[in-house]
């Protein structure tokens, strides 16, 4: 039987001869045809363009490494670049997860659309520029952060309609971060940790009752076939706990300054492409779900009030949690530093009208400021 690790070894052998042509392998847990994989293909094209053909990227969707395997696989050189979902590894990436968990602020601030565009920009600015401890988390896993990404808002996608606190009692909810886990507990549900690749099976077999995720995953991950009801306004927040194009440290160091500059240019293209695809894909996925007979619901007043109260209290709880559970003594300072950056990006992205415009914004404001000759060295 061919396992992922057998495949990884084969890929390394097959690309050994191509290494002189600088062909980089990219592993992602998303399936072929998904928005994230389409963005990876945009990234590959941008890498080739900005390197003048000196660098190439070979994309391996849901084959070389799963989401659960990518962190260690990238560390060990089984892939050159990979989508690291940091929320899967709370002990390894506490600083990144801390700032990612503040995404519920976008719900509290009543941001109407573009939440993911803003969060991807804010995460990139903070990690590249201000958060040395975030970069150290990645460096400890033999990785270099080269770009950010964010989903659209997270909501409830369930096997039956859930619109009230009573409906949520005892429900098993797959969550992708401890902020949603805390929310689940606050409304009487049970949080379940499950890799995104296993959510379809979990819903179809009754292991979980709902998944808290973004609307595009309805079609990206095939959830349209197993869910019966969707409430995309509850609980809110975006998923930004990612190093979506992290590069193996040795591979990064082996690139020329021009090669690293090209990777950063491609990183801005990727960040814009994937975030914009998710932004545009939300409406399409919800339309497809409606046509399939999935019920689109809204929360009642009690559930809305409970969620608003939770978000208001959770900002302080996040800092306390990361200080006590992960030893981040300056957690409150990190929260205070990040909030104005996020607010700035909410304003910067509110009138963006295309992926191309977003890419230029990301490049001008963040990626172009990174010194390719010294960063990650």
DOFI-107808 format. One line per field, with one value per residue: residue number from 1; x, y, z of N, C-alpha, C in turn. Coordinates in steps of 0.2 Angstrom, whole numbers, always signed. Each point is the difference from the previous one (the first is absolute). Last residue first. Layout:
num: c(NUM ...) .
n_c1: c(X ...) .
n_c2: c(Y ...) .
n_c3: c(Z ...) .
ca_c1: c(X ...) .
ca_c2: c(Y ...) .
ca_c3: c(Z ...) .
c_c1: c(X ...) .
c_c2: c(Y ...) .
c_c3: c(Z ...) .
//
This chain:
num: c(377 376 375 374 373 372 371 370 369 368 367 366 365 364 363 362 361 360 359 358 357 356 355 354 353 352 351 350 349 348 347 346 345 344 343 342 341 340 339 338 337 336 335 334 333 332 331 330 329 328 327 326 325 324 323 322 321 320 319 318 317 316 315 314 313 312 311 310 309 308 307 306 305 304 303 302 301 300 299 298 297 296 295 294 293 292 291 290 289 288 287 286 285 284 283 282 281 280 279 278 277 276 275 274 273 272 271 270 269 268 267 266 265 264 263 262 261 260 259 258 257 256 255 254 253 252 251 250 249 248 247 246 245 244 243 242 241 240 239 238 237 236 235 234 233 232 231 230 229 228 227 226 225 224 223 222 221 220 219 218 217 216 215 214 213 212 211 210 209 208 207 206 205 204 203 202 201 200 199 198 197 196 195 194 193 192 191 190 189 188 187 186 185 184 183 182 181 180 179 178 177 176 175 174 173 172 171 170 169 168 167 166 165 164 163 162 161 160 159 158 157 156 155 154 153 152 151 150 149 148 147 146 145 144 143 142 141 140 139 138 137 136 135 134 133 132 131 130 129 128 127 126 125 124 123 122 121 120 119 118 117 116 115 114 113 112 111 110 109 108 107 106 105 104 103 102 101 100 99 98 97 96 95 94 93 92 91 90 89 88 87 86 85 84 83 82 81 80 79 78 77 76 75 74 73 72 71 70 69 68 67 66 65 64 63 62 61 60 59 58 57 56 55 54 53 52 51 50 49 48 47 46 45 44 43 42 41 40 39 38 37 36 35 34 33 32 31 30 29 28 27 26 25 24 23 22 21 20 19 18 17 16 15 14 13 12 11 10 9 8 7 6 5 4 3 2 1) .
n_c1: c(+84 -22 +0 +16 +1 -21 -16 -25 -19 -17 -21 -18 -14 -2 -9 -23 -15 -2 -14 -23 -9 -5 -19 -22 -11 +3 -4 +4 +23 +13 -8 +3 +22 +7 -5 +13 +18 -2 +0 +20 +12 -9 +1 +20 +5 -8 +13 +23 +9 -2 -2 -18 -21 -6 -1 -16 -23 -6 -5 -22 -20 -8 -14 -23 -23 -16 -10 -19 -22 -12 -12 -21 -18 -10 -15 -22 -16 -1 +11 +0 +2 -3 -1 +2 -3 +11 +3 +10 +23 +13 +3 +16 +22 +7 +5 +22 +21 +14 +17 +18 +17 +16 +19 +18 +14 +16 +19 +17 +15 +18 +18 +16 +18 +17 +16 +17 +19 +17 +15 +18 +19 +8 -3 +1 -11 -22 -3 +3 -18 -26 -24 -28 -23 -20 -4 -19 -23 -21 -29 -23 -25 -25 -19 -18 -10 -6 -15 -14 -9 +0 +23 +15 +8 +13 +24 +23 +20 +0 -21 -8 +15 +0 -9 +12 +1 -6 -17 -17 -8 +17 +5 -13 +3 +3 +14 +23 +12 +8 +19 +25 +19 +6 +8 -6 -10 -22 -19 -25 -22 -12 +7 +23 +17 +7 +16 +23 +11 +7 +21 +20 +3 -10 -24 -25 -21 -23 -22 -14 -15 -8 -23 -10 +5 -6 -2 +6 -7 +11 +20 +19 +17 +6 +19 +21 +13 +19 +27 +28 +30 +29 +29 +23 +15 +16 +11 +7 -7 +5 -4 -22 -6 +10 -11 -16 +8 +5 -16 -4 +0 -11 -21 -19 -10 -13 -22 -16 -10 -17 -22 -16 -13 -18 -21 -18 -26 -13 +4 -2 +11 +2 +8 +23 +14 +7 +22 +21 +14 +21 +20 +10 +12 +22 +15 +4 +9 +6 -16 -22 -9 -17 -4 +13 +4 +14 +9 +23 +26 +18 -1 +6 +15 -3 -16 -21 -15 -12 -20 -19 -18 -24 -13 +6 +16 +5 -21 -17 +9 +22 +16 +23 +16 +24 +21 +13 -11 -5 -10 -23 -17 -5 -13 -23 -13 -6 -18 -22 -9 -9 -22 -16 -5 -14 -23 -8 +5 +13 +4 +12 +19 +26 +28 +22 +27 +20 +22 +22 +19 +14 -11 -9 +6 -10 -24 -9 +2 -14 -22 -4 -4 -21 -16 -2 -11 -23 -7 -5 +0) .
n_c2: c(+171 +11 +25 +15 +8 +9 +18 +13 +15 -4 -11 +14 +18 -2 -21 -5 +11 -8 -19 +4 +6 -17 -13 +15 +20 +16 +14 -3 -4 +13 +2 -17 -2 +12 -10 -17 +6 +6 -17 -13 +4 -7 -23 -8 +3 -15 -19 -6 -19 -26 -25 -17 -3 +21 +20 +1 +4 +22 +14 -2 +9 +22 +3 -8 +10 +8 -17 -13 +10 -1 -21 -4 +11 -10 -18 +5 +8 -16 -9 -9 -15 -17 -26 -19 -10 +3 +22 +14 +0 +12 +22 +6 +1 +20 +19 +1 +4 +21 +4 -15 +4 +17 -6 -12 +13 +15 -9 -7 +15 +7 -14 +1 +15 -7 -15 +10 +8 -15 -5 +15 -3 -25 -26 -17 +2 -8 -23 -8 +2 -6 +11 +9 +9 +2 +4 +7 +5 +14 +0 +14 +10 -5 -15 -4 +10 -15 -24 -23 -28 -23 -17 -14 +4 +20 +2 -1 +14 +21 +11 +9 +16 +25 +14 -1 -11 -17 -22 -21 -19 -22 -22 -12 -5 +16 +18 -4 -2 +20 +11 -3 +14 +19 -6 +0 +3 +10 +10 +5 +16 +19 +25 +6 -15 +4 +18 -4 -9 +14 +10 -13 -12 -12 -18 -15 -10 -12 +3 +5 +20 +18 +9 +16 +23 +8 -4 -23 -23 -21 -10 +20 +23 +27 +19 +21 +18 +3 -4 +2 +2 +6 -2 -7 -14 -22 -23 -19 +0 +17 +21 +10 +13 +21 +19 +11 +15 +22 +20 +21 +0 -19 -7 +15 +5 -17 -2 +15 -3 -16 +6 +12 -11 -13 +10 +9 +4 +11 +4 +4 -5 -21 -18 -2 -9 -22 -9 -6 -19 -2 +6 -17 -18 +2 -4 -23 -23 -23 -11 -4 -11 +0 +22 +9 -7 +0 -5 +0 -5 -13 -27 -18 +7 +4 +16 +0 -16 +3 +13 -9 -18 +2 +6 -16 -9 -7 +3 +19 +17 +12 +15 +13 +21 +16 +19 +13 +16 +23 +8 +7 -14 -21 -1 +3 -19 -14 +7 -4 -21 -3 +6 -16 -15 +6 -2 -24 -19 -21 -2 +6 +2 +6 +6 +4 +2 +9 +4 +7 -9 -16 -19 -21 -22 -11 -7 -22 -10 +7 -8 -21 -2 +5 -16 -16 +7 -1 -24 -25 -28) .
n_c3: c(+41 -8 -10 -11 -24 -9 +13 +2 -6 -17 +6 +10 -10 -25 -9 +3 -15 -22 -3 -2 -21 -15 +3 +2 +8 +25 +20 +24 +11 +15 +22 +15 +9 +20 +20 +8 +12 +23 +17 +9 +20 +21 +5 +9 +23 +16 +3 +11 +11 -8 +3 -3 +12 +12 -13 -17 +7 +4 -18 -10 +11 -4 -18 +1 +6 -17 -14 +8 -1 -20 -4 +10 -9 -18 +3 +7 -16 -22 -23 -26 -25 -23 -12 -21 -22 -22 -7 +16 +1 -16 +4 +15 -8 -12 +12 +9 -12 -3 +16 +0 -16 +5 +13 -11 -13 +10 +10 -15 -10 +13 +1 -17 +2 +13 -9 -13 +11 +6 -16 -3 +14 +0 +10 +17 +22 +2 +4 +21 +15 -7 -4 -2 -5 +12 +26 +20 +13 -3 -3 +10 +12 +10 +6 -12 -20 -19 -1 -12 -6 -7 -7 -12 -23 -3 +6 -12 -2 -10 +1 +20 +9 -1 +18 +24 +26 +22 +3 +11 +10 +5 -2 -18 -24 -18 +6 +1 -20 -10 +10 -2 -9 +14 +25 +27 +27 +15 +21 +10 +11 +11 +0 +6 -9 -22 -3 +2 -18 -17 +3 -3 -25 -19 +3 +1 +15 +12 +19 +20 +3 -16 -5 +15 -2 -24 -23 -18 -17 -11 -6 -3 +1 +9 -1 -6 -18 -18 -4 -3 -1 -5 -1 +2 +22 +8 +14 +16 +24 +15 -10 +2 +19 +2 -10 +14 +16 -6 -9 -12 -25 -14 +8 +0 -21 -9 +8 -7 -22 -2 +8 -14 -16 +7 +5 -16 +3 +18 +28 +25 +22 +11 -13 -4 +17 +3 -5 +14 +1 -11 +11 +14 -10 -6 +17 +8 -10 +6 +13 -10 -23 -16 -9 -18 -26 -24 -26 -17 -15 -6 +6 +13 +19 +24 +9 -10 +6 +20 -1 -12 +5 +4 -19 -20 -21 -22 -11 -2 -16 -11 -19 -9 -10 -8 -9 -14 -16 +5 +21 +4 -11 +9 +19 -2 -6 +18 +13 -7 +5 +21 +4 -5 +17 +17 -5 -9 -14 +8 +26 +25 +16 -8 -8 -19 -11 -18 -18 -12 -13 +7 +9 -10 +2 +19 +2 +2 +22 +17 +0 +9 +23 +8 -2 +17 +19 +1 -6 -13 -1) .
ca_c1: c(+7 +0 -6 +1 +7 +1 +6 +4 +5 +6 +5 +3 -1 +2 +7 +4 +0 +4 +7 +2 +1 +6 +6 +2 -5 +3 -2 -8 -3 +4 -1 -7 -1 +3 -5 -6 +2 +0 -7 -3 +4 -1 -7 -1 +3 -4 -6 -2 -1 +2 +5 +5 +1 +0 +5 +6 +1 +1 +6 +6 +1 +4 +6 +5 +4 +2 +5 +6 +3 +2 +6 +5 +2 +4 +7 +4 +3 -5 -1 +3 -4 +4 -3 +2 -5 +0 -3 -7 -3 +0 -5 -6 -1 -1 -6 -5 -3 -5 -5 -4 -4 -5 -5 -4 -4 -6 -4 -4 -5 -5 -3 -5 -5 -4 -5 -6 -4 -5 -5 -5 -4 +3 -2 +3 +7 +0 -1 +6 +6 +6 +5 +6 +5 -3 +6 +3 +5 +7 +5 +3 +7 +4 +1 +2 +1 +7 -1 +6 -1 -7 -3 -1 -4 -7 -5 -6 +1 +7 +1 -5 +1 +2 -4 -2 +5 +1 +7 +2 -6 -1 +5 -3 -1 -4 -7 -3 -1 -6 -6 -5 -1 -4 +3 +0 +6 +4 +5 +6 +2 -3 -7 -4 -1 -4 -7 -3 -1 -6 -5 -3 +4 +7 +3 +8 +2 +7 +3 +3 +2 +7 +2 -2 +4 -1 -2 +1 +0 -7 -4 -3 -2 -2 -7 -2 -2 -6 -7 -6 -7 -6 -6 +1 -7 +0 -4 +4 -2 +1 +7 +1 -4 +4 +5 -3 -1 +6 +0 +0 +4 +6 +5 +3 +4 +6 +5 +2 +4 +6 +4 +3 +5 +5 +3 +7 +3 -5 +3 -5 +0 -2 -7 -3 +0 -7 -4 -3 -6 -5 -3 -3 -7 -4 +0 -4 -1 +6 +6 +0 +6 +0 -5 +3 -6 +0 -5 -6 -5 +4 -2 -4 +2 +5 +6 +4 +2 +6 +5 +4 +7 +3 +1 -6 -1 +7 +3 -3 -6 -2 -5 -4 -3 -6 -4 +6 +0 +3 +7 +5 +1 +4 +7 +3 +1 +6 +7 +2 +3 +7 +4 +0 +5 +6 +2 -2 -5 +1 -1 -6 -6 -6 -5 -5 -6 -2 -7 -4 -5 +5 +1 -3 +3 +7 +2 -2 +4 +7 +0 +0 +7 +4 -1 +4 +7 +2 -2 +3 -4) .
ca_c2: c(-2 -7 -3 -2 -2 -6 +0 -6 +2 +4 -4 -5 +2 +7 +1 -4 +3 +6 -2 -2 +6 +3 -4 -6 -3 -4 +2 +0 -4 +0 +6 +0 -4 +3 +5 -3 -2 +6 +2 -2 +2 +8 +2 -2 +5 +6 -2 +6 +5 +7 +4 -1 -6 -6 +1 -1 -7 -4 +2 -2 -8 -1 +4 -4 -2 +6 +4 -4 +0 +7 +1 -4 +4 +6 -2 -3 +6 +4 -1 +6 +2 +6 +6 +2 -1 -7 -4 +1 -4 -7 +0 +1 -7 -6 +1 -1 -7 -1 +6 -1 -6 +2 +4 -4 -4 +4 +3 -6 -2 +6 -1 -6 +3 +5 -3 -3 +6 +1 -6 +1 +6 +6 +5 -2 +3 +7 +2 -1 +5 -3 -3 -1 -1 -4 +1 -3 -3 +3 -4 -3 -1 +5 +6 -3 +6 +3 +7 +4 +7 +2 +5 -3 -6 +1 +0 -4 -6 -2 -3 -4 -7 -4 -2 +5 +1 +7 +3 +6 +2 +7 +1 +2 -6 -5 +2 +1 -6 -3 +3 -5 -5 +2 +3 -5 +1 -6 +1 -4 -5 -7 -1 +6 -1 -6 +2 +3 -5 -4 +6 -1 +4 +1 +6 +0 +5 -1 -1 -7 -4 -1 -5 -7 -3 +3 +7 +3 +7 +2 -5 -5 -4 -7 +0 -7 -2 +5 -2 +0 -1 -1 +3 +4 +3 +7 +3 +0 -6 -6 -2 -3 -6 -5 -3 -4 -6 -4 -6 +1 +6 +2 -6 -1 +6 +1 -6 +1 +6 -3 -4 +5 +5 -4 -1 +1 -2 -3 +1 +0 +7 +5 -1 +2 +8 +1 +1 +7 -1 -2 +6 +5 -2 +1 +7 +4 +7 +2 +1 +6 -1 -8 -2 +1 +3 -2 +3 -4 +5 +6 +5 -4 +0 -5 +0 +5 -2 -4 +4 +5 -2 -3 +6 +3 +1 -1 -7 -6 +1 -7 +0 -5 -3 -3 -4 -3 -7 +0 -3 +5 +7 -1 -1 +6 +5 -3 +1 +7 +1 -3 +5 +5 -3 +1 +7 +4 +4 +3 -5 +1 -5 +3 -5 +3 -4 +0 -2 +3 +5 +4 +5 +7 +2 +2 +7 +2 -3 +3 +7 +0 -2 +5 +5 -3 +0 +6 +5 +6 +6) .
ca_c3: c(+0 +1 +3 +7 +1 -2 -3 +3 +6 -3 -3 +5 +8 +2 -2 +4 +7 +0 -1 +7 +5 -2 +3 -4 -4 -5 -7 -1 -5 -6 -4 -1 -6 -6 -1 -3 -7 -5 -1 -6 -6 -1 -2 -7 -4 +0 -4 -3 +6 -3 +3 -4 -3 +5 +6 -3 -2 +7 +3 -4 +1 +6 -1 -1 +6 +4 -3 +1 +7 +1 -4 +3 +6 -2 -2 +5 +4 +4 +7 +4 +6 +2 +3 +7 +5 +2 -6 -1 +6 -1 -5 +3 +4 -4 -3 +5 +0 -6 +0 +5 -2 -5 +4 +4 -4 -3 +5 +3 -5 +0 +6 -1 -5 +4 +4 -4 -2 +6 +1 -5 +2 +0 -6 -6 +0 -1 -7 -4 +2 +4 -3 +4 -4 -6 -4 -6 +3 -2 +1 -6 +0 -3 +5 +7 +5 -1 +3 +1 +2 -1 +4 +6 +0 -3 +5 -2 +3 -1 -6 -2 +1 -6 -5 -4 -6 -1 -1 -4 -2 +2 +5 +7 +5 -3 +0 +7 +2 -4 +2 +3 -5 -5 -6 -6 -4 -2 -6 +2 -5 +2 -2 +3 +7 +0 -2 +6 +5 -2 +1 +6 +5 -3 +1 -2 -5 -1 -7 -2 +5 +1 -5 +1 +5 +7 +0 +7 +2 +1 -3 +4 -5 +1 +3 +2 +7 +1 -2 +5 -4 +4 -3 -6 -2 -1 -5 -6 -4 +4 -1 -7 +0 +3 -4 -5 +3 -1 +4 +7 +2 -3 +1 +7 +3 -4 +2 +7 +0 -3 +5 +6 -3 -1 +6 +0 -6 -5 -7 -5 -3 +5 +1 -7 +1 +2 -6 +0 +4 -4 -4 +4 +1 -6 -2 +4 -3 -4 +4 +5 +4 +1 +5 +6 +4 +7 +4 +3 +2 +1 -5 -5 -7 -2 +4 -2 -6 +1 +5 -3 -1 +7 +4 +2 +7 +3 -2 +4 +4 +2 +5 -1 +5 -2 +5 +4 -2 -7 +0 +3 -3 -6 +2 +2 -5 -4 +4 -1 -7 +0 +2 -5 -5 +3 +0 +5 -2 -7 -6 -4 +1 +3 +2 +4 +1 +7 +1 +5 -4 -3 +5 -2 -6 +1 +0 -7 -5 +1 -3 -7 -2 +1 -5 -6 +1 -2 +5 +0 +0) .
c_c1: c(+3 +7 +1 -6 +1 +7 +2 +7 +4 +5 +6 +6 +5 +1 +3 +7 +4 +0 +4 +7 +2 +1 +6 +6 +2 -5 +4 -2 -7 -4 +3 -2 -8 -2 +3 -4 -6 +2 +0 -6 -3 +4 +0 -7 -1 +3 -5 -6 -2 -2 +2 +6 +6 +2 +0 +6 +7 +1 +2 +7 +6 +2 +5 +7 +7 +5 +3 +6 +7 +4 +4 +6 +5 +3 +4 +7 +4 +3 -5 -1 +4 -4 +5 -3 +3 -5 +0 -3 -8 -3 +0 -6 -7 -1 -2 -7 -6 -4 -5 -6 -5 -5 -6 -5 -4 -4 -6 -5 -5 -5 -6 -5 -5 -5 -4 -5 -6 -4 -4 -6 -6 -4 +5 -1 +4 +7 +0 -2 +6 +6 +5 +5 +7 +6 -1 +7 +4 +6 +7 +6 +3 +7 +4 +5 +2 +1 +7 -2 +6 -2 -7 -3 -2 -4 -7 -5 -6 +1 +8 +1 -6 +2 +3 -5 -3 +5 -1 +7 +0 -7 +0 +5 -2 -1 -4 -7 -4 -2 -6 -7 -5 -2 -5 +3 +1 +6 +3 +5 +7 +2 -3 -8 -5 -2 -5 -7 -3 -2 -7 -5 -4 +5 +7 +2 +8 +2 +7 +2 +2 +2 +8 +2 -2 +5 +0 +0 +1 +0 -7 -4 -2 -2 -2 -7 -3 -3 -5 -6 -5 -6 -6 -6 +1 -7 +1 -4 +3 -3 +2 +8 +1 -4 +5 +5 -4 -1 +6 +0 +1 +4 +7 +5 +2 +4 +6 +5 +3 +6 +7 +5 +4 +6 +7 +4 +8 +4 -4 +3 -5 +0 -3 -8 -4 -1 -8 -5 -3 -7 -5 -3 -3 -7 -4 -1 -4 -1 +6 +6 +1 +6 +0 -5 +2 -6 -1 -5 -6 -5 +4 -4 -3 +2 +5 +7 +5 +3 +7 +5 +5 +7 +4 +1 -7 +0 +7 +3 -2 -6 -2 -5 -5 -3 -6 -3 +5 +1 +3 +7 +5 +1 +4 +7 +3 +1 +5 +7 +1 +3 +7 +5 +0 +5 +8 +3 -3 -6 +1 +0 -6 -5 -6 -5 -5 -7 -2 -7 -4 -4 +5 +2 -2 +4 +7 +3 -1 +5 +7 +1 +1 +7 +5 -1 +4 +7 +2 -2 +4) .
c_c2: c(-2 -4 -8 -3 -3 -3 -7 +0 -5 +2 +3 -4 -5 +1 +7 +1 -4 +3 +6 -2 -2 +7 +4 -3 -6 -3 -4 +2 +1 -4 -1 +6 -1 -3 +4 +6 -3 -2 +7 +4 -2 +2 +8 +2 -2 +5 +7 +0 +6 +5 +7 +5 -1 -7 -6 +1 -1 -7 -5 +1 -2 -7 -1 +3 -4 -2 +6 +4 -4 +1 +7 +0 -4 +3 +6 -3 -3 +5 +4 -2 +6 +3 +5 +6 +1 -1 -7 -4 +1 -4 -8 -1 +0 -6 -6 +0 -1 -7 -1 +5 -2 -5 +3 +3 -5 -5 +3 +3 -5 -2 +5 -1 -5 +3 +4 -4 -3 +6 +1 -5 +2 +6 +6 +4 -2 +3 +7 +1 -1 +4 -3 -4 +0 -1 -3 +2 -5 -3 +2 -4 -3 -1 +6 -5 -2 +7 +3 +7 +3 +7 +1 +5 -3 -6 +1 +0 -5 -7 -2 -3 -5 -7 -4 -2 +5 +1 +7 +1 +6 +2 +7 +1 +2 -6 -5 +2 +0 -7 -3 +2 -6 -6 +1 +4 -5 +3 -6 +1 -3 -6 -7 -1 +5 -2 -6 +2 +3 -5 -3 +6 +1 +5 +0 +7 -1 +4 -1 -1 -7 -5 -2 -5 -7 -4 +3 +7 +1 +7 +1 -5 -7 -3 -8 +0 -7 -3 +5 -2 +0 -1 -2 +3 +5 +3 +7 +3 +0 -6 -6 -3 -4 -7 -5 -3 -5 -7 -4 -6 +1 +6 +2 -5 -1 +5 +1 -5 +1 +6 -3 -5 +4 +4 -4 -1 +2 -2 -3 +2 +1 +7 +6 +0 +2 +8 +1 +1 +7 -1 -2 +6 +6 -2 +2 +7 +4 +7 +2 +1 +5 -1 -7 -2 +0 +3 -2 +5 -4 +6 +6 +4 -4 +0 -5 +1 +5 -2 -4 +3 +6 -1 -2 +6 +2 +0 +0 -6 -6 +1 -7 -1 -6 -3 -3 -5 -4 -7 +0 -3 +4 +7 -1 -1 +6 +4 -3 +1 +7 +0 -2 +6 +4 -3 +1 +7 +4 +4 +4 -5 +1 -6 +4 -5 +4 -4 -1 -1 +3 +6 +6 +5 +7 +2 +2 +7 +3 -3 +2 +7 +0 -2 +6 +5 -3 +1 +7 +5 +6) .
c_c3: c(+7 +0 +0 +4 +8 +1 -2 -4 +3 +5 -3 -4 +4 +8 +3 -1 +5 +7 +1 +0 +7 +4 -2 +3 -4 -5 -5 -7 -1 -5 -7 -5 -2 -6 -6 -2 -4 -7 -5 -2 -6 -6 -1 -3 -8 -4 +0 -5 -3 +5 -4 +2 -4 -4 +4 +5 -2 -2 +6 +3 -4 +2 +5 -2 -2 +6 +4 -4 +1 +6 +1 -4 +3 +6 -2 -2 +6 +4 +3 +7 +3 +6 +3 +2 +7 +5 +2 -5 +0 +5 -2 -5 +3 +4 -4 -3 +5 +1 -5 +1 +6 -2 -4 +4 +4 -4 -3 +5 +3 -5 +0 +6 -1 -5 +4 +4 -5 -2 +5 +0 -5 +2 +0 -6 -6 +0 -1 -7 -5 +0 +5 -4 +3 -5 -6 -1 -5 +3 -3 +2 -6 +1 -3 +0 +7 +4 +0 +3 +1 +1 -2 +5 +6 +0 -2 +6 -1 +3 +0 -7 -1 +1 -6 -6 -5 -5 +0 -1 -5 -3 +2 +5 +7 +5 -3 +0 +7 +3 -4 +2 +3 -5 -6 -6 -5 -5 -1 -6 +2 -5 +1 -2 +3 +7 +1 -1 +6 +5 -2 +2 +7 +4 -3 +0 -2 -6 +0 -7 -1 +6 +0 -5 +1 +4 +7 +0 +7 +2 +2 -3 +3 -6 +1 +2 +1 +7 +0 -3 +6 -5 +5 -2 -6 -3 +0 -6 -7 -3 +4 +0 -7 +1 +3 -5 -5 +3 -1 +4 +8 +4 -4 +0 +6 +3 -3 +3 +7 +0 -3 +4 +5 -4 -1 +6 +0 -6 -5 -7 -5 -3 +5 +1 -7 +1 +2 -5 +1 +4 -5 -4 +5 +2 -6 -2 +4 -2 -4 +4 +5 +5 +2 +6 +7 +4 +7 +3 +3 +2 +1 -5 -4 -7 -2 +4 -3 -7 +0 +4 -3 -1 +7 +5 +2 +7 +3 -2 +3 +5 +1 +6 -2 +7 -3 +5 +4 -2 -7 +1 +3 -3 -7 +2 +1 -6 -4 +2 -2 -7 +0 +1 -6 -5 +2 -1 +6 -1 -7 -6 -3 +1 +4 +2 +5 +0 +7 +0 +5 -3 -3 +5 -2 -6 +1 -1 -7 -5 +1 -3 -7 -1 +1 -6 -6 +1 -2 +5 +0) .
//
